[in-house]
Amino acid sequence: MPKKNKRIYIIDVTNRDGVQTSRLGLAKLQKTIINIMLNEMGVCQSEFGFPVTRHETHYVNANLKLAKMGVLKPIILSGWIRAIVEDVKLALELTQVEHLNISASTSHQMIRGKYRGKRSGNDVIKDMTDALDYAKAHGIKTVGVNAEDASRTDLNFLIKFARAAKDHGADRFRYCDTLGFDDPFTIYNRVKAVAEKVQIPIELHCHNDLGMVVASSIAGAKAAIDAGVDAYINTCVNGMGERAGNADLVSVVLAIQKSSGFANKYNLDDRVDLSKSWQIATYASYAFGVDIPINQPGVGANAFAHESGIHADGALKDRHNYELYDYEELGRGEPEIIDTGRKITAGEYSGIKGFRNVYEKLEIRFHDDKEATKILELVRYANVHTQKPLTKRELLFIASYPDIARELMTFTP
């Protein structure tokens, strides 16, 4: 039976795991807009990047400034690093990050295959606890400890690893189904065993190599709550991520809110706002340059489309005959207006007149050409970074936070 006082929270990893999708990526401005949209959707935490990766440094610090300004509140911004003291030191040296997830490989396959006899399981635990101790001693507010390849890790060793993490002050334990090896039944049993024996909040980080990523994610969350601890599900917008991807944000929310075994039984974080689904899915699709699959739950073009006679007739009589939830709940239903006449865009070679015309359509007025030129220069740089026409949200962000935008686009090789 679910523990009524326990909840499922969303930690979105689009800006960490999603951007590791082979052949794809996001500009720092695009990553920032996704953080803002995740915050608007009520996601509790964004794993927003790599604080020890040099080209991320300005982006990380710029987003932390947005948090202090109240633009990115109440969402928590957390960085990902390896579970070694050197990475913690470098993260603290380069950034003002206050929340971290530290990651270690725990399976026999990974320890043998990656370390080649140079590290043992006990060495991995010691590296992790040393890094955790250092982070806690130097002002990091929350630390999640990741067990990479947890699904292929000996269960007794996994429990030992998680218990060591808890004993040294870890705030959460991340169970990583790194290769999508688990199914909903195995992950339930394994996560419940860890949660019952260690009593630490559990994060579920699952991949879609076998097509079960959403089912495995919510099954793991169910196990954690049944064992009496909070659950955190890692998601990526539109299921982006390495290889076959991570758990799709919208699909996970729908599964918890609408499925027969979860609705009114397992509580999702109250802040999550499903009505923001359409806008974040369509923005991420544009930013990544990857179309939303036509059959994507909730946001795909065919998610509410009916053609066969019986289905169309039933849906017209009562939409709930063939629709489990309403399209308006996802923020859909507004007409898409496409300008088919003259269009002036802002890009890396824009002039001041055309640029001002673009912003006037957004109801932004500049005091004079000097102010407009300052923003134009930033827009030019942003277009160089994104290599596609800037969206309304991106243009408004640059005009509203020019100093932050400049920091986002600053690189020092």
Residue pairs with C-beta under 8 A, 6 or more apart in sequence:
1 226
2 222
2 225
2 226
2 265
2 266
3 225
3 226
3 228
4 267
6 224
6 225
6 228
6 229
6 230
6 231
6 267
7 225
7 230
7 231
7 267
7 268
7 269
8 221
8 225
8 230
8 231
8 232
8 233
8 256
8 266
8 267
8 268
8 269
9 44
9 45
9 230
9 231
9 232
9 233
9 269
10 43
10 44
10 45
10 232
10 233
10 235
10 249
10 252
10 253
10 268
10 269
10 272
11 43
11 44
11 45
11 46
11 47
11 78
11 203
11 232
11 233
11 234
11 235
12 38
12 43
12 45
12 46
12 47
12 234
12 235
12 236
12 237
12 249
13 46
13 47
13 205
13 234
13 235
13 236
13 241
13 246
14 34
14 38
14 46
14 235
14 236
14 237
14 240
14 249
14 284
15 26
15 31
15 34
15 35
15 46
15 47
15 48
15 49
16 47
16 48
16 49
16 50
16 80
17 47
17 205
17 234
17 236
17 240
17 241
17 242
17 246
18 26
18 236
18 237
18 240
18 241
18 246
18 288
19 25
19 26
19 31
19 240
20 241
20 242
21 240
21 241
21 242
21 245
21 288
22 242
22 243
24 240
24 288
24 289
24 290
26 34
26 287
26 288
27 287
27 382
27 385
27 386
28 56
28 58
28 59
28 62
28 385
28 408
28 409
29 382
29 385
29 386
29 394
29 397
29 398
29 405
29 408
29 409
30 287
30 386
30 394
31 48
31 49
31 59
32 59
32 62
32 63
32 66
32 397
32 404
32 408
33 283
33 287
33 391
33 393
33 394
33 397
34 46
34 237
34 280
34 283
34 284
34 287
35 46
35 48
35 63
35 66
35 72
35 75
35 77
36 66
36 71
36 72
36 393
36 397
37 276
37 279
37 280
37 283
37 393
38 46
38 75
38 280
39 46
39 72
39 73
39 74
39 75
40 273
40 276
41 249
41 272
41 273
41 276
41 277
41 280
42 269
42 270
42 271
42 272
42 273
42 276
43 75
43 235
43 249
43 271
43 272
44 74
44 75
44 76
44 232
44 269
44 271
45 75
45 76
45 77
45 78
45 99
45 232
46 75
46 76
46 77
46 78
47 78
47 79
47 80
47 101
47 234
48 60
48 63
48 77
48 78
48 79
49 56
49 59
49 60
49 63
49 79
49 80
50 56
50 60
50 79
50 80
50 81
51 57
51 60
51 79
51 81
51 90
51 91
51 94
51 95
51 97
51 100
52 81
52 87
52 90
52 91
52 94
54 94
54 412
54 413
55 411
57 94
57 95
58 407
58 408
58 410
58 411
59 407
59 408
60 79
60 94
60 95
60 97
61 95
61 96
61 407
62 404
62 407
62 408
63 72
63 77
64 77
64 95
64 96
64 97
64 98
65 404
65 407
66 72
66 401
66 404
67 73
67 75
67 77
71 401
74 271
76 99
76 142
77 97
77 99
78 97
78 99
78 100
78 101
78 142
78 144
79 91
79 95
79 97
79 99
79 100
79 101
80 100
80 101
80 103
81 87
81 88
81 90
81 91
81 100
81 101
81 102
81 103
82 102
82 103
82 104
82 131
83 102
83 103
83 104
83 124
83 127
83 128
83 131
83 132
83 145
83 146
84 127
84 130
84 131
85 127
85 130
85 131
85 134
87 102
87 131
88 100
88 102
88 131
88 134
88 135
88 138
88 140
89 134
91 97
91 100
92 138
92 139
92 140
97 140
98 139
98 140
98 141
98 142
99 140
99 141
99 142
99 143
100 135
100 140
100 142
100 143
100 144
101 143
101 144
101 145
101 146
101 174
102 128
102 131
102 132
102 135
102 143
102 144
102 145
102 146
103 146
103 148
103 174
103 176
104 124
104 127
104 128
104 145
104 146
104 147
104 148
104 161
105 111
105 114
105 115
105 124
105 148
105 149
106 121
106 124
106 147
106 148
106 149
106 150
106 153
106 157
106 158
106 161
107 148
107 149
107 150
107 152
107 153
107 154
108 152
108 153
108 154
109 149
109 152
110 148
110 149
110 152
111 119
111 120
111 121
111 124
119 127
121 157
124 161
125 160
125 161
125 164
128 145
128 161
128 164
128 165
129 164
129 165
129 167
129 168
132 143
132 145
132 165
132 168
132 169
132 170
133 168
133 169
135 143
136 143
136 168
136 169
142 171
142 172
143 169
143 170
143 171
144 170
144 171
144 172
144 173
144 174
144 203
145 162
145 165
145 170
145 172
145 173
145 174
146 174
146 176
146 203
146 205
147 153
147 158
147 161
147 162
147 173
147 174
147 175
147 176
148 176
148 178
149 176
149 178
149 179
150 158
150 174
150 175
150 176
150 177
150 178
150 190
151 175
151 176
151 177
151 178
151 179
151 181
151 182
151 186
151 187
151 190
152 178
152 179
152 181
153 161
155 190
155 193
155 194
158 190
158 194
159 193
159 194
159 197
159 198
162 173
162 194
162 198
162 200
163 197
163 198
165 173
165 200
166 173
166 198
166 199
166 200
170 200
171 201
172 200
172 201
172 202
172 203
172 232
173 194
173 198
173 200
173 201
173 202
173 203
174 202
174 203
174 204
174 205
174 232
174 234
175 187
175 190
175 191
175 194
175 202
175 203
175 204
175 205
175 220
176 205
177 187
177 204
177 205
177 206
177 207
177 216
177 220
178 205
178 207
179 207
179 209
180 206
180 207
180 208
180 209
180 210
180 212
180 213
180 216
180 244
181 209
181 210
182 190
182 206
182 212
182 216
182 220
183 210
183 212
183 215
183 216
184 212
184 215
184 216
184 218
184 219
185 219
187 204
187 206
187 216
187 219
187 220
187 223
188 219
188 220
188 222
188 223
189 223
190 223
191 202
191 204
191 220
191 223
191 224
191 227
192 223
192 224
192 226
192 227
194 202
195 202
195 223
195 224
195 227
195 228
195 229
196 227
196 228
199 227
199 228
199 229
200 229
201 224
201 229
201 230
201 231
201 232
202 220
202 221
202 223
202 224
202 229
202 230
202 231
202 232
203 231
203 232
203 233
203 234
204 216
204 217
204 220
204 221
204 224
204 231
204 232
204 233
204 234
205 234
205 246
206 212
206 213
206 216
206 217
206 220
206 234
206 246
206 247
207 213
207 241
207 242
207 243
207 244
207 245
207 246
208 239
208 241
208 243
208 244
208 245
208 246
208 247
209 243
209 244
211 244
213 239
213 244
213 245
213 246
213 247
213 248
214 247
214 248
214 251
214 252
214 255
215 255
217 233
217 234
217 235
217 247
217 252
218 233
218 252
218 255
218 256
218 259
218 262
220 231
220 233
221 231
221 232
221 233
221 256
221 266
222 231
222 261
222 262
222 266
224 230
224 231
225 231
225 266
233 247
233 252
234 246
234 247
235 246
235 247
235 248
235 249
235 252
236 245
236 246
236 247
236 248
236 249
237 248
237 249
237 250
237 280
237 281
237 284
238 248
238 249
238 281
238 284
238 285
238 288
238 290
238 292
238 296
238 299
239 245
239 246
239 247
239 248
239 251
240 246
240 284
240 288
240 290
248 296
248 297
249 277
249 280
249 281
250 274
250 277
250 281
250 296
250 297
250 298
250 299
250 330
251 296
251 297
251 298
253 268
253 272
253 274
253 277
254 274
254 297
254 298
254 325
255 262
256 262
256 263
256 266
256 268
257 263
257 268
257 274
258 324
258 325
274 329
274 330
274 331
275 328
275 329
275 330
275 331
276 331
277 298
277 299
277 330
277 331
278 299
278 330
278 331
278 332
279 331
281 292
281 296
281 298
281 299
282 292
282 299
283 391
283 393
285 291
285 292
286 388
286 391
287 386
289 388
292 299
292 300
292 301
293 300
294 300
294 301
294 302
295 302
295 303
296 303
297 303
298 325
298 330
299 330
299 332
303 327
304 323
304 327
304 332
306 312
306 315
306 322
311 322
314 321
314 322
315 321
315 322
315 323
319 326
327 333
344 354
344 357
344 358
345 354
345 358
345 389
346 354
346 355
346 358
346 359
346 376
346 379
346 383
346 389
346 390
346 395
347 379
347 380
347 383
347 389
347 390
348 380
348 381
348 383
348 384
349 380
350 358
350 376
350 379
350 380
350 383
352 369
352 372
352 373
352 376
355 372
355 375
355 376
355 379
356 366
356 372
358 395
359 365
359 366
359 372
359 375
359 395
359 399
362 392
362 395
362 396
364 395
364 396
364 399
366 372
366 375
374 402
375 398
375 399
375 402
378 398
378 402
378 405
378 406
378 409
379 390
379 395
379 398
381 409
382 390
382 394
382 398
382 405
382 409
383 389
383 390
385 409
386 394
390 398
397 405
398 405
